[in-house]
Amino acid sequence: MPERIWRKPLDMDKVKHPKADIHIIKDQCKGCGYCIQFCPQKVLEESEDINARGVHPPKIVDANECVICSFCTSVCPDFAIFVVEKPCEKGC
């Protein structure tokens, strides 16, 4: 099997990646785990907390790894999670 060739963009050091603001509505979560299972960047994991429904909602492991694909929002049957882009600070 041939090796894959990975290229980096020439302006990679000039481009700033957007920062994610992940919102989890803990008491609305039913603990299905779809957001954890299908996150391509593995940003979420099951927390130790117990919500009003008696399940363990997800928690954020590393928000800096989030690429704002919003797949977690799409697969959540209870609309208990959504992601928005953080506003750009000065000097963006």
N, C-alpha and C positions, 0 to 999 in steps of 0.2 A: 504494500500500500504506500503510495507516495506521501511525502511529508506535506503538510499544509504550509503555505507561505503566508505569513501574517505581515501586513504592512501597516505603518502608522502614518496618519496624515501629516503633511509637512508643517501645518500651522497648529499642531496639537497643543503647543505651549501657549498659544495666543487665545485659544477658545476656552471659555469658562463654561463648565457644565452647570445646568440649572440645579438648584437645591430643592429637595422635596419637603413638603410639609404634610406628614401623614396623620390623618385624623381617624381614630378608632372610637366608635360609640360602643363602649363596653357592655352596657346593659341591653343593647339591641342584638348583640352577638349570640348565636345559638350554639357555637362551638363546632361547626361543621369542619373547619380546618382547611377549606378550599383556598383561602388567601395564603395560608402558610405553604400548602402543598404545591401550588401553581406559581408562586413568585419566582421569576427567572433569576433574580439576584439574591434570593434567600435572605430578605430583609426582615422577615417576621418569624417569630417562634411562639409556641404556647407559653402563656404566663402562669405564674403560680396563683394569681388572684382568681377569685370566684365572683362572677357577676350575679345580677338579680335572677337570672335563669338557672343558676347553679352550675355553670360550665366555666371552663378556663378560656377567656378571650385571648386573642393574639397580643403580643407585645413587639415593639420595634427593637431589633437587634442593632442595626446600624443604618440610620436614615441617609447617611452619605452615599451608600451603595445604591440607593433607589434611583432608577432611571426614568421615573414618572411614566411608566408604560400604562398605568391604571388598570392592569389586568386584575388586581385584587378587587377593585371596584366592580369590574365586570362580572366576576365569578361569585361575588357575595350575594346569596339569595335574600339576605335581610337588610341590605344597604347599610351595613354597620361599619364600613370603612370607605374612605375616599382620600384621594391624594391631589394636592394642588401645588403649584410651583410657588416657592417663596419669592416675595418681591426682591428685586435686585437692590443691593446696597450701593452706596456711593463707590464709584470707581469700577463699575462693571464693564 
